[in-house]
């Protein structure tokens, strides 16, 4: 089984779902198909948030 490709920005849970089952918020993709891997780390500011 492949590793999950999405994660929750609140709790960090990795999932294949578009929404976190715990926090009910949209998840982010871990990689960008055809592009470079996302480079988010704990504490990073994204879009001012």
Biopython code that builds the backbone (N, CA, C, O; Angstrom):
import numpy as np
from Bio.PDB.StructureBuilder import StructureBuilder

atoms = [
    (1, "UNK", "N", (0.838, -1.187, 0.000)),
    (1, "UNK", "CA", (0.000, 0.000, 0.000)),
    (1, "UNK", "C", (0.880, 1.247, 0.000)),
    (1, "UNK", "O", (1.869, 1.313, 0.730)),
    (2, "UNK", "N", (0.527, 2.217, -0.804)),
    (2, "UNK", "CA", (1.301, 3.462, -0.909)),
    (2, "UNK", "C", (1.057, 4.339, 0.315)),
    (2, "UNK", "O", (0.021, 4.240, 0.973)),
    (3, "UNK", "N", (2.017, 5.185, 0.600)),
    (3, "UNK", "CA", (1.879, 6.115, 1.717)),
    (3, "UNK", "C", (0.789, 7.129, 1.396)),
    (3, "UNK", "O", (0.533, 7.434, 0.231)),
    (4, "UNK", "N", (0.153, 7.645, 2.438)),
    (4, "UNK", "CA", (-0.875, 8.663, 2.256)),
    (4, "UNK", "C", (-0.279, 9.878, 1.570)),
    (4, "UNK", "O", (0.871, 10.241, 1.817)),
    (5, "UNK", "N", (-1.059, 10.499, 0.715)),
    (5, "UNK", "CA", (-0.571, 11.622, -0.070)),
    (5, "UNK", "C", (-1.122, 12.965, 0.402)),
    (5, "UNK", "O", (-0.847, 13.985, -0.230)),
    (6, "UNK", "N", (-1.889, 13.001, 1.487)),
    (6, "UNK", "CA", (-2.472, 14.244, 1.988)),
    (6, "UNK", "C", (-2.253, 14.315, 3.497)),
    (6, "UNK", "O", (-2.052, 13.291, 4.150)),
    (7, "UNK", "N", (-2.294, 15.549, 4.055)),
    (7, "UNK", "CA", (-2.174, 15.687, 5.501)),
    (7, "UNK", "C", (-3.057, 16.821, 5.998)),
    (7, "UNK", "O", (-3.370, 17.752, 5.256)),
    (8, "UNK", "N", (-3.454, 16.733, 7.257)),
    (8, "UNK", "CA", (-4.292, 17.744, 7.894)),
    (8, "UNK", "C", (-3.403, 18.871, 8.419)),
    (8, "UNK", "O", (-2.423, 18.603, 9.113)),
    (9, "UNK", "N", (-3.728, 20.135, 8.097)),
    (9, "UNK", "CA", (-2.905, 21.249, 8.568)),
    (9, "UNK", "C", (-3.064, 21.526, 10.060)),
    (9, "UNK", "O", (-2.260, 22.256, 10.638)),
    (10, "UNK", "N", (-4.089, 20.955, 10.690)),
    (10, "UNK", "CA", (-4.317, 21.191, 12.117)),
    (10, "UNK", "C", (-3.648, 20.121, 12.974)),
    (10, "UNK", "O", (-2.853, 20.435, 13.860)),
    (11, "UNK", "N", (-3.974, 18.848, 12.707)),
    (11, "UNK", "CA", (-3.457, 17.780, 13.571)),
    (11, "UNK", "C", (-2.290, 17.011, 12.954)),
    (11, "UNK", "O", (-1.620, 16.243, 13.644)),
    (12, "UNK", "N", (-2.041, 17.216, 11.646)),
    (12, "UNK", "CA", (-0.918, 16.547, 11.000)),
    (12, "UNK", "C", (-1.183, 15.119, 10.569)),
    (12, "UNK", "O", (-0.281, 14.447, 10.069)),
    (13, "UNK", "N", (-2.410, 14.642, 10.757)),
    (13, "UNK", "CA", (-2.752, 13.287, 10.355)),
    (13, "UNK", "C", (-2.552, 13.110, 8.857)),
    (13, "UNK", "O", (-2.960, 13.965, 8.071)),
    (14, "UNK", "N", (-1.930, 12.011, 8.459)),
    (14, "UNK", "CA", (-1.781, 11.702, 7.039)),
    (14, "UNK", "C", (-2.951, 10.832, 6.619)),
    (14, "UNK", "O", (-3.302, 9.876, 7.310)),
    (15, "UNK", "N", (-3.551, 11.163, 5.495)),
    (15, "UNK", "CA", (-4.744, 10.476, 5.023)),
    (15, "UNK", "C", (-4.814, 10.537, 3.510)),
    (15, "UNK", "O", (-4.093, 11.315, 2.884)),
    (16, "UNK", "N", (-5.670, 9.730, 2.922)),
    (16, "UNK", "CA", (-5.939, 9.806, 1.489)),
    (16, "UNK", "C", (-7.198, 10.628, 1.221)),
    (16, "UNK", "O", (-7.547, 10.877, 0.068)),
    (17, "UNK", "N", (-7.879, 11.049, 2.294)),
    (17, "UNK", "CA", (-9.140, 11.779, 2.173)),
    (17, "UNK", "C", (-8.924, 13.266, 1.918)),
    (17, "UNK", "O", (-7.912, 13.835, 2.324)),
    (18, "UNK", "N", (-9.891, 13.890, 1.237)),
    (18, "UNK", "CA", (-9.826, 15.327, 0.952)),
    (18, "UNK", "C", (-10.086, 16.160, 2.206)),
    (18, "UNK", "O", (-9.695, 17.326, 2.268)),
    (19, "UNK", "N", (-10.750, 15.563, 3.215)),
    (19, "UNK", "CA", (-11.037, 16.248, 4.474)),
    (19, "UNK", "C", (-10.580, 15.384, 5.638)),
    (19, "UNK", "O", (-10.727, 14.162, 5.602)),
    (20, "UNK", "N", (-10.027, 16.011, 6.670)),
    (20, "UNK", "CA", (-9.561, 15.292, 7.860)),
    (20, "UNK", "C", (-10.764, 14.692, 8.586)),
    (20, "UNK", "O", (-11.724, 15.409, 8.869)),
    (21, "UNK", "N", (-10.733, 13.397, 8.892)),
    (21, "UNK", "CA", (-11.853, 12.779, 9.597)),
    (21, "UNK", "C", (-12.007, 13.293, 11.031)),
    (21, "UNK", "O", (-13.093, 13.198, 11.602)),
    (22, "UNK", "N", (-10.953, 13.828, 11.613)),
    (22, "UNK", "CA", (-11.000, 14.335, 12.984)),
    (22, "UNK", "C", (-11.398, 15.798, 13.038)),
    (22, "UNK", "O", (-12.324, 16.164, 13.763)),
    (23, "UNK", "N", (-10.703, 16.644, 12.273)),
    (23, "UNK", "CA", (-10.903, 18.094, 12.349)),
    (23, "UNK", "C", (-11.893, 18.637, 11.321)),
    (23, "UNK", "O", (-12.309, 19.792, 11.414)),
    (24, "UNK", "N", (-12.272, 17.818, 10.343)),
    (24, "UNK", "CA", (-13.253, 18.215, 9.317)),
    (24, "UNK", "C", (-12.808, 19.411, 8.478)),
    (24, "UNK", "O", (-13.642, 20.201, 8.035)),
    (25, "UNK", "N", (-11.501, 19.552, 8.256)),
    (25, "UNK", "CA", (-10.964, 20.617, 7.407)),
    (25, "UNK", "C", (-10.313, 19.988, 6.178)),
    (25, "UNK", "O", (-9.954, 18.810, 6.187)),
    (26, "UNK", "N", (-10.167, 20.787, 5.121)),
    (26, "UNK", "CA", (-9.530, 20.299, 3.900)),
    (26, "UNK", "C", (-8.081, 19.922, 4.181)),
    (26, "UNK", "O", (-7.388, 20.593, 4.945)),
    (27, "UNK", "N", (-7.634, 18.839, 3.552)),
    (27, "UNK", "CA", (-6.254, 18.395, 3.711)),
    (27, "UNK", "C", (-5.401, 18.927, 2.567)),
    (27, "UNK", "O", (-5.919, 19.280, 1.508)),
    (28, "UNK", "N", (-4.092, 18.982, 2.787)),
    (28, "UNK", "CA", (-3.130, 19.426, 1.785)),
    (28, "UNK", "C", (-2.474, 18.215, 1.151)),
    (28, "UNK", "O", (-2.314, 17.177, 1.793)),
    (29, "UNK", "N", (-2.094, 18.351, -0.119)),
    (29, "UNK", "CA", (-1.345, 17.277, -0.756)),
    (29, "UNK", "C", (0.102, 17.334, -0.284)),
    (29, "UNK", "O", (0.658, 18.410, -0.061)),
    (30, "UNK", "N", (0.696, 16.163, -0.137)),
    (30, "UNK", "CA", (2.090, 16.077, 0.288)),
    (30, "UNK", "C", (3.002, 16.350, -0.896)),
    (30, "UNK", "O", (4.050, 16.977, -0.740)),
    (31, "UNK", "N", (2.614, 15.888, -2.075)),
    (31, "UNK", "CA", (3.411, 16.122, -3.275)),
    (31, "UNK", "C", (2.545, 16.761, -4.346)),
    (31, "UNK", "O", (1.319, 16.655, -4.316)),
    (32, "UNK", "N", (3.181, 17.411, -5.272)),
    (32, "UNK", "CA", (2.519, 18.035, -6.403)),
    (32, "UNK", "C", (2.797, 17.163, -7.614)),
    (32, "UNK", "O", (3.933, 17.130, -8.087)),
    (33, "UNK", "N", (1.790, 16.448, -8.138)),
    (33, "UNK", "CA", (2.040, 15.579, -9.288)),
    (33, "UNK", "C", (2.700, 16.351, -10.431)),
    (33, "UNK", "O", (2.179, 17.367, -10.890)),
    (34, "UNK", "N", (3.828, 15.866, -10.872)),
    (34, "UNK", "CA", (4.537, 16.516, -11.959)),
    (34, "UNK", "C", (5.409, 17.668, -11.508)),
    (34, "UNK", "O", (6.030, 18.333, -12.336)),
    (35, "UNK", "N", (5.466, 17.915, -10.218)),
    (35, "UNK", "CA", (6.262, 19.030, -9.715)),
    (35, "UNK", "C", (7.165, 18.596, -8.582)),
    (35, "UNK", "O", (7.360, 17.403, -8.345)),
    (36, "UNK", "N", (7.707, 19.559, -7.897)),
    (36, "UNK", "CA", (8.567, 19.272, -6.759)),
    (36, "UNK", "C", (7.712, 18.919, -5.543)),
    (36, "UNK", "O", (6.567, 19.360, -5.447)),
    (37, "UNK", "N", (8.252, 18.131, -4.617)),
    (37, "UNK", "CA", (7.512, 17.829, -3.391)),
    (37, "UNK", "C", (7.237, 19.109, -2.597)),
    (37, "UNK", "O", (8.034, 20.047, -2.604)),
    (38, "UNK", "N", (6.096, 19.123, -1.917)),
    (38, "UNK", "CA", (5.781, 20.254, -1.044)),
    (38, "UNK", "C", (6.810, 20.300, 0.073)),
    (38, "UNK", "O", (7.260, 19.259, 0.554)),
    (39, "UNK", "N", (7.180, 21.492, 0.482)),
    (39, "UNK", "CA", (8.209, 21.628, 1.516)),
    (39, "UNK", "C", (7.659, 22.405, 2.701)),
    (39, "UNK", "O", (8.123, 23.504, 3.007)),
    (40, "UNK", "N", (6.670, 21.828, 3.362)),
    (40, "UNK", "CA", (6.092, 22.433, 4.553)),
    (40, "UNK", "C", (6.732, 21.812, 5.784)),
    (40, "UNK", "O", (6.990, 20.608, 5.826)),
    (41, "UNK", "N", (6.982, 22.633, 6.768)),
    (41, "UNK", "CA", (7.497, 22.146, 8.045)),
    (41, "UNK", "C", (6.649, 22.747, 9.156)),
    (41, "UNK", "O", (5.956, 23.742, 8.945)),
    (42, "UNK", "N", (6.703, 22.157, 10.311)),
    (42, "UNK", "CA", (5.961, 22.681, 11.455)),
    (42, "UNK", "C", (6.319, 24.143, 11.671)),
    (42, "UNK", "O", (7.495, 24.501, 11.722)),
    (43, "UNK", "N", (5.299, 24.984, 11.797)),
    (43, "UNK", "CA", (5.522, 26.401, 12.049)),
    (43, "UNK", "C", (5.626, 27.261, 10.805)),
    (43, "UNK", "O", (5.707, 28.484, 10.918)),
    (44, "UNK", "N", (5.627, 26.659, 9.610)),
    (44, "UNK", "CA", (5.688, 27.441, 8.375)),
    (44, "UNK", "C", (4.430, 28.294, 8.219)),
    (44, "UNK", "O", (3.337, 27.870, 8.594)),
    (45, "UNK", "N", (4.590, 29.489, 7.669)),
    (45, "UNK", "CA", (3.462, 30.365, 7.375)),
    (45, "UNK", "C", (3.119, 30.193, 5.900)),
    (45, "UNK", "O", (3.970, 30.380, 5.030)),
    (46, "UNK", "N", (1.862, 29.834, 5.626)),
    (46, "UNK", "CA", (1.397, 29.631, 4.265)),
    (46, "UNK", "C", (0.220, 30.571, 4.029)),
    (46, "UNK", "O", (-0.778, 30.515, 4.748)),
    (47, "UNK", "N", (0.335, 31.422, 3.040)),
    (47, "UNK", "CA", (-0.720, 32.388, 2.702)),
    (47, "UNK", "C", (-1.091, 33.242, 3.912)),
    (47, "UNK", "O", (-2.261, 33.577, 4.100)),
    (48, "UNK", "N", (-0.110, 33.591, 4.723)),
    (48, "UNK", "CA", (-0.346, 34.458, 5.871)),
    (48, "UNK", "C", (-1.044, 33.797, 7.037)),
    (48, "UNK", "O", (-1.474, 34.476, 7.969)),
    (49, "UNK", "N", (-1.164, 32.476, 7.000)),
    (49, "UNK", "CA", (-1.875, 31.764, 8.079)),
    (49, "UNK", "C", (-0.971, 30.774, 8.759)),
    (49, "UNK", "O", (-1.396, 30.087, 9.688)),
]
sb = StructureBuilder()
sb.init_structure("model")
sb.init_model(0)
sb.init_chain("A")
sb.init_seg("    ")
for serial, (resi, resn, name, xyz) in enumerate(atoms, 1):
    if name == "N":
        sb.init_residue(resn, " ", resi, " ")
    sb.init_atom(name, np.array(xyz, "f"), 0.0, 1.0, " ", f" {name:<3s}", serial, name[0])
structure = sb.get_structure()
